[in-house]
Amino acid sequence: MPPLLRLQRELFSQKHNPFFQHADVQLFLARRDDRVVGRISAQIDHEHNRYHNERTGFFGFFECENDTAVASALLNTAEEWLRDRGMDRIRGPLNFSVNGEVGFLVTGFDSPPQILMPYTHAYYLSLVEASGYGRVQDLYAWRWDSQPVPAGPARLVRELRSRPEVRVRIADMKRFDEEVRTILDLYNEAWSENWGYVPATEAEARQMSRDLKFIADPHLVPFVEIDGRPAGVALAVPNLNEAIHDLNGKLFPFGLLKLLWRLKVRRPRNGRLLLLGVRKEFRTRRYAGLAYLLCDEIYRQANQRGYEWAEFSWTLEDNHLINSLISKIGCRHYKTYRIYEKPL
């Protein structure tokens, strides 16, 4: 799935990508006889290390021919760069952080990637393992075909919808910047104890608002409020990759018109649920089922607008609570991604 080259340039640009404000980054190319045969990034995310009290370095953007010598040269170079800066472990791939594309694909090679999800060669796994890396975390992607919430969870949803203090609404695009801040506030609380979590900075919040405004379908961003206070949110977006699959990364001369028509008029037939969170104080018996309520609202809105299926991604392999919830609404685990780690 060729990415849009304009977005790739902005991703690597210190001017456009706020990640560079709290990170040190070095990019490397591997060449053989003046031909590029691989690439890798090495980065130190100071926000991650501050939050987790670690000295962890990361690698990302790994692409390589099926050659152990090339892979070893790339990984060793990234390791040396991080070791020289005092890091005691290397983890990856992260492009550049957990908020970007993460992991090597392990299963699910038979279908294209969703928006902000990677597609990598199967042989990458053996290349990094040959360099001494071990699995540190698997991530799951789930497929949810258009179907209502099953009977058990649906009963909880009906009870919640009947309560006068519970209100469900969709995002208001006229005040979208404010909506994004509410999303991030809920995300920061709901995800704060998750493995690998790093809170978004103010600059990253502004960047997220700008990016989402272009592709967001407000009907796929439901909020649940209790007594007027935001209690939970789900953020799903149309699958941009479906709209750009044949543009070869280029918006000009006609790619931009095709993209706008496919996103705003024809609309993609599938999307990705990026996050779902419930504020901790509402994870009580009285409000059990708020997550199901958000899923039910997404189903209703998506079904009315012609979406056929969605990917829920990603979830941590050991997040048994959310994985169980996703299974109970009829999702099928259909892809696995892997993050590796190695001591330095």
Summary of the structure (lengths in Angstrom):
residues: 344
radius of gyration: 20.6
end to end distance: 33.6
largest distance: 70.5
contacts: 1073
relative contact order: 0.18
helix: 39%
strand: 30%
